[in-house]
């Protein structure tokens, strides 16, 4: 099964600078993985360099809800 990992720290950074093109690209890649039967994972990096996975999506409906929440703040 394919997996696509999204770093939410980067997503928040792109939100702050309103980099919609990069957000669109990331979400399109994630959507392709989901359509192909894969999984999308959300991770957050810690200051010490470690990261932890706090959410994962295996269906388009849940992922679309997350995407809408990200764009809501633009």
JOSULRA-V850554 format. One record per residue. SS is DSSP state (alpha for helix, beta for strand, coil for the rest). D_LAST is the distance of its C-alpha to the last C-alpha in whole Angstrom. Layout:
# JOSULRA-V850554
ss->[SS:SS]
d_last->[D_LAST:D_LAST]
This chain:
# JOSULRA-V850554
ss->[coil:coil:beta:beta:beta:beta:beta:alpha:alpha:alpha:alpha:alpha:alpha:alpha:alpha:alpha:coil:coil:coil:alpha:alpha:alpha:alpha:alpha:alpha:alpha:alpha:alpha:alpha:alpha:alpha:alpha:alpha:alpha:alpha:coil:coil:coil:beta:beta:beta:beta:beta:beta:beta:coil:coil:coil:coil:coil:beta:beta:beta:beta:beta:beta:beta:coil:coil:alpha:alpha:alpha:alpha:alpha:alpha:alpha:alpha:alpha:alpha:alpha:alpha:alpha:coil:coil]
d_last->[32:29:27:23:22:18:18:15:16:15:12:11:12:10:6:8:9:6:9:8:12:13:11:12:16:16:15:18:20:20:20:23:25:24:26:29:29:28:26:22:22:20:21:21:23:25:26:29:28:28:26:26:24:23:22:23:23:25:24:22:21:20:18:16:15:14:12:10:10:8:5:6:4:0]
